[in-house]
Amino acid sequence: MKNLNQLVINYKQTKDKEILNQIFSLLNKTIHDKATYLFYRRKFKKNNKWFYLSELGTLTVGDIEDELKLLILKLIQKADTTKPFDKYLFGSIWNWGKSLSHLCGEISKPLSLELEETTVTEPNIEIYNLEGVDMNYNEKRIIELIKENPKQTQMQMAERLGVTQSRVSQIVKKLRKKIRKHIET
């Protein structure tokens, strides 16, 4: 994985989107395999009941792959280029999955859209720099709610918006995709 380590170093120096695409191309099978495992084989617990993500009917393997890609972007941004990135990455991916509770409709934990001062995709981009991201009214309201209190739950946001928790989850999912697409272009 020396190639991966070098690609990460090059990307951090240049911020070249083509290098980022090469990184994801190199990790594509790993991302797919981990997402498939989490979707079909890993059990999650909600309300004292165990279930598989595949049983929910609201998620796809692609949704989990998107979450993994967001994680990898964050890891690349935080990476220490003096240390091997591949070990850091694979250790993080191995332990990743517990943070998927927001995808399962978990309403008692804080919202996963980590936007304290950043967007969901890259920790160094301030939330206030979302110019150019085409957002509808509800997406803008969610961003404002997150600015007010990054620790609030989806249920709390739903109450303030006058919608259901599952609708907030859908809006957040679409918002993540829009922000990622905006950053990648």
C-alpha positions in Angstrom: 0.0 0.0 0.0 2.9 2.3 -0.5 1.0 3.7 -3.5 -1.9 4.7 -1.2 0.4 6.4 1.2 2.1 8.3 -1.6 -1.3 9.3 -3.1 -2.5 10.7 0.3 0.7 12.7 0.6 0.3 14.1 -2.9 -3.3 14.9 -2.4 -2.7 16.7 0.9 0.0 18.8 -0.9 -2.0 19.6 -4.0 -5.7 19.0 -3.2 -5.9 17.6 -6.8 -9.3 16.0 -7.3 -7.8 13.5 -9.8 -5.5 12.2 -7.0 -8.5 11.9 -4.7 -10.3 9.8 -7.4 -7.3 7.6 -7.6 -7.4 7.0 -3.9 -11.0 6.0 -4.0 -10.4 3.9 -7.0 -7.7 2.0 -5.1 -10.0 1.6 -2.1 -13.2 0.8 -4.0 -13.2 -3.0 -3.3 -12.4 -2.4 0.4 -15.2 0.2 0.7 -17.7 -2.1 -1.1 -16.7 -5.2 1.0 -17.0 -3.3 4.3 -20.3 -1.8 3.3 -21.7 -5.2 2.2 -20.5 -6.8 5.5 -22.2 -4.1 7.6 -25.4 -4.2 5.5 -25.9 -8.0 5.6 -23.8 -9.5 8.4 -23.3 -7.0 11.2 -26.0 -6.8 13.8 -27.1 -3.6 15.4 -29.2 -3.0 18.5 -32.1 -0.6 18.8 -34.8 -0.6 21.5 -33.3 -3.8 22.9 -33.8 -5.6 19.6 -31.0 -6.9 17.3 -31.4 -6.5 13.6 -29.4 -6.3 10.3 -29.4 -3.1 8.3 -30.7 -5.1 5.3 -33.9 -5.7 7.3 -34.7 -2.0 7.6 -35.8 -1.5 4.0 -34.7 2.1 4.1 -31.0 1.7 3.4 -28.8 0.3 0.6 -25.2 -0.9 0.5 -24.6 2.3 -1.5 -25.7 4.4 1.5 -23.2 2.7 3.7 -20.5 3.1 1.0 -21.3 6.8 0.9 -20.8 7.0 4.7 -17.5 5.2 4.4 -16.3 7.6 1.7 -17.2 10.5 4.0 -15.2 8.9 6.7 -12.2 8.3 4.4 -12.3 12.0 3.3 -12.2 13.0 7.0 -9.3 10.6 7.6 -7.3 11.9 4.7 -7.8 15.5 5.9 -6.6 14.5 9.4 -3.8 12.2 8.2 -0.3 12.7 9.5 1.9 12.3 6.4 4.9 11.3 8.5 3.1 8.0 9.4 1.7 5.3 7.2 -1.8 6.2 6.2 -2.8 2.7 5.2 -2.5 1.3 8.8 -4.4 4.3 10.1 -7.1 3.9 7.5 -7.6 0.2 7.8 -7.7 0.4 11.6 -10.3 3.1 11.4 -12.4 1.3 8.9 -12.2 -1.9 10.9 -13.6 -0.2 14.0 -16.1 1.9 12.0 -19.7 0.9 12.1 -20.9 1.7 15.5 -21.5 5.3 14.3 -24.1 4.1 11.9 -26.9 4.3 14.5 -28.2 7.5 12.8 -28.8 5.5 9.6 -30.8 3.0 11.7 -33.3 5.6 12.8 -31.7 5.8 16.3 -33.2 8.9 17.9 -31.6 9.0 21.3 -28.1 9.7 20.0 -26.7 13.0 18.6 -27.1 13.6 14.9 -24.2 12.3 12.9 -24.0 15.1 10.5 -20.8 16.5 12.2 -21.2 20.2 11.3 -19.9 22.0 14.3 -17.9 24.3 12.1 -17.5 22.0 9.2 -19.3 20.2 6.5 -19.9 16.5 6.5 -17.1 15.8 4.0 -14.1 17.8 4.8 -13.2 19.0 8.3 -11.4 22.1 7.1 -14.3 23.6 5.2 -16.4 25.9 7.3 -20.1 25.4 7.3 -20.5 29.1 6.4 -18.8 28.3 3.0 -21.7 26.4 1.6 -22.2 29.0 -1.1 -23.1 27.3 -4.4 -24.7 24.3 -2.7 -28.2 24.2 -4.0 -30.3 23.7 -0.8 -34.0 23.7 -0.4 -35.8 25.4 2.6 -35.7 22.3 4.9 -32.0 21.7 4.2 -31.2 25.3 5.0 -33.2 25.0 8.2 -31.3 21.9 9.2 -28.0 23.6 8.7 -29.2 26.5 10.9 -30.3 24.1 13.6 -27.0 22.3 13.5 -25.2 25.7 13.8 -27.3 26.4 16.9 -26.7 23.1 18.6 -24.5 20.4 16.9 -25.4 17.9 19.6 -29.2 17.8 19.1 -30.8 14.6 18.0 -32.8 14.0 14.8 -35.9 13.8 16.9 -35.3 17.2 18.4 -34.7 18.7 15.0 -37.9 17.0 13.7 -39.9 18.6 16.5 -38.6 22.0 15.7 -39.2 21.6 12.0 -42.6 20.0 12.4 -41.7 16.8 10.5 -40.9 13.2 11.5 -37.5 11.9 12.6 -37.4 9.7 9.5 -38.0 12.8 7.3 -35.1 14.6 9.0 -32.9 11.5 8.3 -33.9 11.7 4.6 -33.1 15.4 4.4 -29.7 14.9 6.1 -28.9 12.1 3.7 -29.7 14.2 0.6 -27.8 17.1 2.1 -24.7 15.0 2.6 -24.8 13.9 -1.1 -25.2 17.5 -2.3 -22.3 18.8 -0.2 -20.0 15.9 -1.2 -20.9 16.5 -4.9 -20.3 20.2 -4.5 -16.9 19.6 -3.0 -15.9 17.0 -5.6 -16.7 19.4 -8.5 
